[in-house]
Structure formats: C-alpha cells, structure tokens
C-alpha cells in the first residue's frame, strides 16, 4: 500500500480570530499545527477548521517558555516541511500585567523567531502579527531601538529600560513590545534568509476579535470610539482583512519582501502624526 504524500506544515501560534483567518488563506492542502496557551480554545479552533475540511494538529504552548517554543518547532519539523509560520498570539494591556506583557508579547516573539529560524523549510515564510501601537510617535532613541533589535534573546528582559518600574503602564509595555516585534523581525530576516526563507510583520489597527473587545469595553473605550470616528477609514477592521494581507506576505508574490513591516490601521497613525488624534 502506498503511503500518503507528506503534507507541508503551517504552524499557527495563537489560533484566535486573526490566526484562524490567516490559516484559512494558506492552509488548504497542508497540515495546520495549531498552538495556543488556552488548550480548550485551541481545540475549538481545530474543530472549527477541521469541520471546514482542513487537516489540523494541536499542541498546548506557552510562548513565554523557551523550552515550550523549541518543542513546538521540533514537533512541527517532525511532521513535514514547515512552509508557513504564523505568530498571532499575545495579550493586551487590559488583560495582563506589565511583566506578563513583556514575557509574552516581547520575549515570546523573540523565542519564536529564534526557534523557527532553525527549522523553517527553504522557500518558507513567516508572519508576526504586531500592532499599530509600535508605530506611535516613537519615544525611543536610537540606542534603545538598536538594543531591542539585536540584544541576545536571553538577555532581553535584563535591559534597564525594560524594568517594569521604568515602563510605568501596561499600555506603554504593549507599545514597546510591538515596536520590538517589528525591529526583531527586521533583524531575524538575516537568520531566516540563511535557510532561504522570509519573515515579515503586519501591524494591524483595531481588529474586531475577543482581545480587541476586551479593550473596547475597558477603561479606554471612549478613546477607542474617538479613534474610530477620527481615523480616515472611520471604522475598525475584520480578521479576514488581516488574513488577506498576511496571505500576500506569505505568498510567492511577496518573494522579495523580508524583514518588512506592513502597517494596516485605517489611518490611525496618520491622525496621530497630524495631531487630529491624541493619546
């Protein structure tokens, strides 16, 4: 009896609304390895995708744990060639403390970039979902950004400006983490390139997901409504719109794009720059 051909592997870390939307764009005919901290939510996402005809495998993963991320990369490589890596996991300022934000959104992303640079298949591509928060008028000087981009991963949280008492708020911790994401992707493109693979960042504005709904109903809800009314698009976005952008960056049409960051925020950053919108 002939064996079924080995499928390409799409790793989706954080299979929430955005992660699932991207998985639907690139997962047909491939195996989706869904990894998430919330095991019940991950299994639910797998069942939903499986019901629509996608092949799925799941693995509980806490991305703030280097060993867990490395084990995920090892499992993915054992299943077949890793052609796509989608990192859409994270926590928001309303959901977590400064320390948790730094460990998940900043350090966890660095772990993922390191681990999958060792196993992604030639011709493969990765996408990190960051945030428009990383594009706010930067309060960070050149030395800070260089440190965020190039400090060895195990030394990142020892940087003096990443001490929680220096950061001061979860909103600032989130913005700093997302700025670090785009900077580290820019740097990681070299390591991924040595495997003839690419990696990029997409920085969405407000996308209607459970995470965003926590923010929209939280203490900053009036500011978010002002944001919606002020930005050029006059609306928030859907996970499917992020899925379309990510599919482009993961696909052959973007074969010359790596280490880049694509901002899709409906004009929020523009409004901040012109002073129409204030923090």
Steps between C-alpha positions, in 0.01 A plus 500: 500500500644839401546761771317831481741777392629710788316831526661838546459638853343833595572591862239735647598631842197666654203363301259773603302712254802631308693172519203305362444755223860461385481122534202493264694696238810277496395167655319321216679178407744542787502390865420773751688466828306721742682608815346700781520567872125439539465128426119508484504795261764334284298179477189698414686678219628165373150353499364799312771481234477121481128533440579717198736241353838606637744245643588607853732402784516681835762561766461698825778760504594784734714724279659668803679166564800450270497120545132486402562702184799286404294184556229643274756567225639148540154344471417711195820391325423135577164527320635630171658802331400821680393733220310759706536631856224728630550667838174661611518434875513770763332684785364854519550785750163427660566126532845488658757657728811677372709194583266262317485728196878507477533124541230416244491777241870590498702203622262238358535651153878489528485131600282422196729684258804318640347153505341501156807652336655158564227287342302698240518339157687660209254724321289531816367820651393633837271777618491667840182687589616812684292817543459859393606575860859445386460786252402770743733797500797320646630616838795264459843626403731327254686307771178360644378383159837344421488313831147376434605380155829328579530405870531121538161359589602367842623848596202700373307544823818604680513822299466789749222675308289182513472504876128518589552803724663685208219410259224616731183372330368201311416724201864605474616140550276389213620773263863432589454126444339553160775739394749234605313241289550692177863580584585139584329373185713741300810354664379138487454521124875435467485169693186392315667596173782255566234231461366678189187596694332834568335662800296820527273688737149631452389774739120520514290767658186407693379164370173367641612194698435389860827666602394829340154478653664482844673829420189660346300429816785592735610827659615645164172436314428872450843551345443208264168647388672834439764310301232337284333830425828681429699255286474517120316167467236597762471136607681208657614201295424129477732201546441408135665824391812409696480153348512646150806713577678213674427264210670746265808529722516121538451435130720496190396851394694631802813298423727808516352629827666400827571682825220743415208631703165575337282747689124455448322728745237688301691824536541510879875564486440779249252664737751477783772656288281791392366560850137419411520217753683513832593225742 
